Amino acid sequence: MKFYITTPVYYVNDRPHVGHAYTTVAADVLARWQKQKGRDVFFEVGTDEHGAKISQAAQKAGQTPPDFGDEKAQAFKDTWKILNIDYSGFIRTTDKAHETAVQKALEILYQKGLIYKGEYEGLYCVGCEQYKNPDDLVDGKCPDHQKEPEKMKEESYFFRLSAFAQILEEKISSGEFKIEPAARKNEALSFIRSGLKDVSISRKNVAWGIPLPFDKEYTTYVWVDAFLNYLTVLGWNPASEESENFKNFWPPDLQLMAKDILRVHATIWPGLLLGLGLRLPQKFFVHGFFTIAGQKMSKTLGNVIWPEDLVQKFGADASRYLLLSSTPFGQDGDISWEKMIQKYNADLANGLGNLLSRVFNLIENNFDGKIKAEKSDFGVSDFMENLQLFEALQIIKAKVDWANKYIDETKIWELVKNDKSKAEKILTELLGAIWSIGASLAPFMPETSQKIMESARAAKIRKGEILFPKIEI
């Protein structure tokens, strides 16, 4: 009866953008859905605050890395608040308890012979905080950051990831360790089968990080530090007694991420767990990227969509709806302000909002607000179970469209004058549909859902406020 869901801990080199919001809103919807089913839910969010890129960003901003991290972590917390994200734990990789647990975990792996000292030479992208293979580059540049990686050669400590290649391949192939959608599972398997190499887990010239417990001249590679947050947010520390949260919630039932971080998540992260003797996550779900009006989102192009601007324009619930109804979960999608305004007006102002206004108005004016909802069997459980958030919203929209069409076809505004008994029967049915729509929207649009359900079950139904005023393009 437990459910542990995670988002990646987001890098604090900048404030949260619409991509961060997409992952986190999806996680919040799924966490709320599991709570509705009666499960005990732990929902993790957080910030990744170490590494060379953070040092550089802090220096550029004229701040120390700790002050820079404080400011950006607060920006994430503020954004999750305005989007009504109901998380259980917010972890920062600069939290002292996290740092202590990371050092203890590395000490254990070192004592087991799973960490050794060697020399690394390769192409390092500071933007990704990752070494790159030549095959990863496009015209010699990192495709994500459009910069040539730096040639680096340094002494380093390595994690014996290669030792876990076979067991990882077996667990992913068999579905014991699930990766969805299927294309992403195949991508992870292809990467592992191409030859899983040992990975560098330290940096010598990066001061902003967690010192290795067995060699203080080095700090921990930022990915290793970040991955262990999924454990430490539950209070895990191998040097102390097992925490209640860790006992109750480990392993994760669902870990959400974008496709650019799948490979490291599907290899280094489970490799660390296997090395520590811990159970692997049950499932990864990997979603795509947004383009903005057909272009890659970029501060240089000035087309970044910030969540606070979304909420200011549409409100929290409508913003959540627009993000998750824009594209099937797991696929790439394209959004723009114009598309979102059109969808808001079509689905919410002219669709759901209009339905509520029409039905409540008819009941208030012709039946003194006294009509009881007829039970409706409409629901989206199967879609939610399969993480088909887009499809669930399509089903809800289809029910709204049906109800509005039913009003038009029956010409109920005439029936209330000519055949009140028949009109009452239709309004009872419509009210039941509205109540079910409200219930189905609860994980997606919690405040709207509550208003709908309270209004539809009120002793005396009133037209009430306009929930979704039309927006001009």
C-alpha positions in Angstrom: 0.0 0.0 0.0 3.0 2.3 -0.3 4.0 4.4 -3.3 7.4 6.2 -3.7 7.7 8.5 -6.7 10.6 10.8 -7.6 11.6 13.6 -10.0 15.2 14.2 -10.8 16.9 16.8 -8.5 17.1 19.8 -10.8 20.4 21.6 -11.4 20.4 25.1 -9.9 22.4 26.8 -12.6 19.2 28.7 -13.4 15.6 29.1 -12.2 13.0 26.4 -13.1 11.6 26.5 -16.6 8.5 24.8 -18.2 10.4 21.5 -18.7 11.1 21.2 -15.0 7.4 22.1 -14.4 6.2 19.4 -16.8 8.0 16.6 -15.0 7.0 17.8 -11.5 3.4 18.4 -12.3 3.2 14.9 -13.8 4.7 13.5 -10.7 2.3 15.5 -8.5 -0.7 14.2 -10.5 0.4 10.6 -10.1 1.1 11.1 -6.4 -2.3 12.6 -5.8 -3.9 9.7 -7.8 -2.2 7.1 -5.7 -3.3 8.9 -2.5 -6.9 8.8 -3.8 -6.5 5.0 -4.1 -5.6 4.9 -0.4 -1.9 4.4 -0.7 0.7 5.9 1.6 2.7 8.2 -0.8 6.2 9.7 -0.6 6.8 12.2 -3.4 10.4 13.5 -3.7 11.6 16.7 -5.3 14.9 18.7 -4.8 17.9 20.5 -6.2 21.3 19.4 -7.4 23.8 22.1 -6.2 27.4 20.9 -6.6 29.8 20.9 -9.5 31.9 23.1 -11.8 28.9 24.5 -13.6 27.3 25.8 -10.4 30.6 27.4 -9.4 30.8 29.2 -12.7 27.2 30.3 -12.6 27.7 31.6 -9.0 30.8 33.5 -10.0 29.1 35.1 -13.0 26.3 36.2 -10.7 28.8 37.7 -8.2 27.8 35.2 -5.5 29.4 32.4 -3.5 28.2 28.9 -4.5 26.3 28.4 -1.2 24.4 31.7 -1.5 23.7 31.1 -5.2 22.4 27.6 -4.3 20.2 29.1 -1.5 18.6 31.5 -4.0 18.0 29.0 -6.7 16.6 26.3 -4.4 14.2 28.8 -3.0 13.1 29.7 -6.6 12.2 26.0 -7.1 10.3 25.9 -3.9 8.4 29.0 -4.8 7.6 27.6 -8.3 6.3 24.3 -6.8 4.1 26.3 -4.4 2.4 28.4 -7.1 1.8 25.2 -9.2 0.2 23.5 -6.1 2.9 20.7 -6.0 2.2 18.7 -2.8 5.6 17.0 -2.3 6.6 15.0 0.7 10.3 15.8 0.8 12.4 18.6 -0.7 16.1 17.6 -0.7 19.1 19.7 -1.5 22.4 18.0 -2.2 24.1 20.5 0.1 22.1 19.3 3.0 24.5 18.1 5.7 22.8 14.8 6.2 22.9 14.1 2.5 26.6 14.9 2.3 27.4 12.7 5.3 25.5 9.7 3.8 27.1 10.2 0.4 30.6 10.0 2.0 29.6 6.9 3.9 28.2 5.2 0.8 31.5 6.0 -1.1 33.5 4.6 1.8 31.6 1.3 1.6 32.1 1.0 -2.2 35.8 1.8 -1.8 36.2 -0.9 1.0 34.4 -3.4 -1.3 37.0 -2.7 -4.1 34.4 -1.2 -6.3 36.2 2.2 -6.4 39.8 2.4 -7.5 42.3 5.0 -8.6 43.3 5.4 -12.3 43.8 8.0 -15.0 41.1 9.3 -17.2 41.5 11.0 -20.6 38.4 12.1 -22.5 36.1 14.9 -23.7 34.3 16.6 -20.9 31.3 18.8 -21.4 31.0 21.2 -18.5 27.3 22.0 -19.4 26.4 18.3 -19.0 28.9 17.6 -16.2 29.6 14.5 -18.2 32.4 12.9 -20.3 31.3 12.5 -23.9 32.1 9.8 -26.4 33.0 11.1 -29.9 29.7 9.4 -31.1 27.7 11.7 -28.8 29.0 14.8 -30.5 27.5 16.6 -33.6 30.1 18.4 -35.7 32.4 18.0 -32.7 30.1 19.8 -30.3 27.8 18.7 -27.5 24.3 18.7 -29.1 22.6 20.0 -26.0 25.0 22.9 -25.3 26.5 23.6 -28.8 30.0 23.8 -27.4 33.1 21.7 -28.0 33.9 19.6 -24.9 37.2 20.1 -23.2 40.0 17.6 -23.6 40.8 16.5 -20.1 43.4 14.1 -18.7 43.5 13.7 -14.9 44.0 11.2 -12.2 40.6 10.0 -11.0 38.8 7.5 -8.9 36.6 5.1 -10.9 33.5 3.1 -10.0 33.6 -0.5 -11.4 30.3 -0.1 -13.4 31.4 -2.7 -15.9 31.1 -5.3 -13.2 27.3 -4.8 -13.2 26.7 -4.8 -17.0 25.4 -8.3 -17.3 23.1 -8.2 -14.3 21.7 -4.8 -15.4 21.1 -6.1 -18.9 19.3 -9.2 -17.5 17.1 -7.2 -15.1 16.1 -4.6 -17.8 15.5 -7.3 -20.4 13.3 -9.4 -18.1 11.3 -6.4 -17.0 12.3 -6.9 -13.4 13.7 -3.4 -13.7 11.1 -1.7 -15.9 12.0 1.2 -18.3 9.1 2.8 -20.2 8.2 3.6 -23.0 9.6 0.6 -24.8 11.8 2.7 -27.1 13.6 4.0 -24.0 14.1 0.5 -22.7 15.6 -0.5 -26.0 17.9 2.6 -25.9 19.1 1.7 -22.4 19.8 -2.0 -23.4 21.6 -0.9 -26.6 23.8 1.4 -24.6 24.7 -1.3 -22.0 25.3 -3.9 -24.8 27.7 -1.6 -26.6 30.1 -2.0 -23.6 29.6 -0.6 -20.2 32.8 1.1 -19.0 34.0 2.0 -15.5 33.1 5.6 -14.8 35.1 8.4 -13.2 33.4 9.4 -9.9 35.8 12.2 -8.8 37.1 15.6 -9.8 40.4 17.0 -8.6 40.1 20.6 -9.5 36.5 21.2 -8.6 36.3 22.4 -5.0 32.5 22.8 -4.9 31.5 19.3 -4.1 31.5 16.6 -1.5 35.1 15.5 -0.6 35.9 11.8 -1.1 36.1 10.3 2.4 39.3 8.3 1.4 41.1 11.1 -0.5 40.2 14.7 0.5 42.1 16.1 -2.6 39.1 15.0 -4.7 35.4 15.9 -4.7 32.6 13.5 -5.7 31.4 13.5 -9.3 28.1 15.5 -9.4 26.0 12.6 -10.8 27.0 10.2 -8.1 26.2 12.8 -5.4 22.9 13.6 -7.1 21.7 10.0 -7.5 22.1 9.2 -3.9 19.5 11.8 -3.0 16.7 9.3 -3.8 18.0 7.4 -0.8 19.0 10.2 1.5 15.6 12.1 1.1 14.2 9.1 3.0 16.7 9.6 5.8 19.0 6.7 4.6 22.5 6.6 5.9 24.4 3.3 6.1 26.2 4.4 9.2 23.1 4.8 11.3 19.9 2.9 12.1 17.5 2.4 9.2 15.0 5.3 9.1 11.3 4.7 9.1 10.8 6.4 5.8 13.5 4.2 4.2 12.0 1.1 5.7 8.5 2.1 4.6 9.1 3.4 1.1 12.2 1.9 -0.5 12.5 1.0 -3.4 11.0 3.7 -5.6 7.9 2.6 -7.4 8.2 5.2 -10.1 11.1 7.5 -11.2 10.3 10.1 -13.7 12.9 11.8 -15.9 13.5 13.4 -19.3 15.1 11.4 -22.1 18.5 13.2 -21.9 19.3 11.7 -18.5 18.2 8.2 -19.1 21.6 6.6 -19.8 23.2 7.7 -16.6 20.1 6.9 -14.7 19.9 3.4 -16.2 23.5 2.5 -15.6 25.4 4.5 -12.9 22.4 4.8 -10.5 21.4 1.1 -10.5 25.1 0.2 -10.5 25.6 2.1 -7.2 22.6 0.4 -5.7 23.8 -3.0 -6.7 27.2 -2.1 -5.2 25.6 -1.1 -2.0 23.4 -4.2 -1.9 20.1 -2.3 -2.2 17.0 -3.1 -4.2 16.6 -1.4 -7.6 13.7 0.9 -8.5 10.5 -0.8 -9.8 10.1 1.5 -12.9 11.5 4.4 -14.8 9.2 6.4 -17.0 11.0 8.7 -19.5 9.3 11.6 -21.2 10.2 13.8 -24.1 11.1 17.4 -24.6 9.1 20.5 -25.5 9.9 22.7 -28.4 8.5 26.2 -28.4 6.7 27.1 -31.6 8.9 24.6 -33.5 12.2 25.8 -32.0 14.4 24.4 -29.2 13.8 26.2 -26.0 16.7 28.6 -25.4 17.5 31.7 -23.4 19.5 33.0 -26.4 16.4 32.8 -28.6 14.4 34.4 -25.8 11.6 31.7 -26.1 11.9 30.1 -22.6 8.5 29.7 -21.0 8.7 30.3 -17.2 6.1 28.6 -14.9 5.3 31.8 -13.0 4.3 33.4 -16.3 2.1 30.5 -17.1 0.3 30.7 -13.7 0.0 34.5 -14.0 -1.7 34.0 -17.4 -3.9 31.0 -16.7 -3.9 30.2 -13.0 -2.4 27.1 -11.4 -5.0 24.5 -12.3 -5.3 25.6 -15.9 -1.5 25.7 -16.3 -1.3 22.1 -15.0 -4.0 21.1 -17.5 -2.4 22.8 -20.4 1.0 21.2 -19.7 -0.3 17.6 -19.5 -2.9 17.9 -22.3 -0.3 19.2 -24.8 1.2 15.9 -25.8 1.1 12.2 -24.9 3.3 11.5 -21.8 6.5 9.9 -23.1 6.6 11.8 -26.4 8.1 15.0 -27.6 5.7 17.9 -27.9 5.5 21.5 -29.2 3.9 24.3 -27.3 3.5 28.1 -27.7 1.6 30.9 -26.0 -0.8 31.0 -28.9 -1.5 27.3 -28.8 -2.0 27.3 -25.1 -4.4 30.3 -25.2 -6.4 28.6 -27.9 -6.5 25.3 -25.9 -7.5 27.2 -22.7 -10.3 28.9 -24.5 -11.5 25.8 -26.3 -11.2 23.2 -23.5 -11.7 25.3 -20.3 -13.5 28.6 -21.0 -15.8 27.4 -23.8 -15.8 23.7 -22.8 -15.8 22.9 -19.0 -16.5 26.5 -17.8 -19.4 26.9 -20.2 -20.9 23.5 -19.2 -20.8 24.4 -15.5 -22.3 27.8 -16.1 -25.1 26.5 -18.3 -26.2 23.6 -16.1 -25.9 25.4 -12.7 -27.7 28.4 -14.1 -30.6 26.3 -15.4 -30.9 24.5 -12.1 -30.8 27.7 -10.1 -33.3 29.6 -12.2 -35.8 26.8 -12.9 -35.6 24.4 -10.0 -34.6 26.7 -7.1 -31.2 24.9 -7.1 -32.7 21.7 -5.9 -31.6 18.8 -8.1 -29.6 15.8 -7.0 -26.9 14.3 -9.2 -27.5 10.9 -10.8 -24.6 8.5 -10.3 -22.3 8.3 -13.3 -19.8 5.4 -14.0 -17.4 7.6 -16.0 -13.8 7.3 -14.9 -10.2 7.3 -16.1 -8.6 4.6 -13.8 -7.1 2.4 -16.5 -5.4 5.4 -18.2 -4.0 6.6 -14.9 -2.7 3.2 -14.0 -0.8 3.1 -17.3 0.6 6.6 -16.9 -1.5 7.8 -19.9 -2.1 11.3 -18.5 -2.8 12.9 -21.9 -5.3 10.1 -22.8 -7.0 10.5 -19.4 -7.5 14.2 -20.0 -8.8 13.4 -23.5 -11.5 11.2 -22.0 -12.5 13.9 -19.5 -12.7 16.4 -22.4 -14.8 14.0 -24.4 -17.3 13.8 -21.5 -17.4 17.6 -21.3 -18.0 17.8 -25.0 -20.8 15.2 -24.8 -22.5 17.1 -22.0 -22.4 20.4 -23.9 -23.7 18.6 -27.1 -26.5 16.9 -25.0 -27.7 20.3 -23.8 -27.8 21.7 -27.4 -29.5 18.6 -28.8 -32.2 18.4 -26.1 -32.7 22.2 -26.2 -33.2 22.0 -22.4 -33.7 25.8 -22.2 -37.0 25.2 -23.9 -37.8 22.0 -22.0 -37.7 23.8 -18.7 -40.7 25.8 -19.9 -42.6 23.1 -21.8 -41.7 19.8 -20.1 -40.3 20.4 -16.7 -40.3 16.7 -15.7 -38.2 15.8 -18.7 -35.9 18.7 -18.1 -35.4 17.7 -14.5 -34.4 14.2 -15.6 -31.8 15.5 -18.1 -30.4 18.0 -15.6 -30.0 15.2 -13.0 -28.0 13.2 -15.6 -25.9 16.2 -16.5 -25.2 17.0 -12.9 -24.0 13.4 -12.4 -21.7 13.8 -15.4 -20.3 17.1 -13.9 -19.7 15.5 -10.6 -17.8 12.6 -12.3 -15.8 15.1 -14.4 -14.9 16.9 -11.2 -13.8 13.7 -9.5 -11.7 12.6 -12.5 -10.0 16.0 -12.6 -8.9 15.9 -8.9 -5.3 14.9 -9.4 -4.9 17.2 -12.4 -6.8 20.3 -11.2 -7.3 19.9 -7.4 -8.8 23.3 -6.7 -11.1 23.2 -9.7 -12.2 19.7 -8.8 -13.1 20.7 -5.3 -15.2 23.6 -6.5 -17.0 21.5 -9.0 -17.8 18.7 -6.6 -18.9 21.0 -3.8 -21.2 22.9 -6.3 -22.6 19.7 -7.8 -23.4 18.2 -4.4 -24.7 21.4 -2.7 -28.1 21.4 -1.1 -28.9 24.4 -3.2 -27.0 24.7 -6.5 -25.9 28.1 -7.6 -24.3 29.3 -10.8 -21.4 30.7 -8.9 -18.2 32.3 -10.2 -16.8 31.9 -13.7 -13.9 29.5 -13.3 -12.2 30.1 -16.6 -12.7 33.6 -18.1 -12.0 33.7 -21.8 -8.5 35.0 -22.7 -7.9 37.2 -25.8 -5.0 36.2 -28.0 
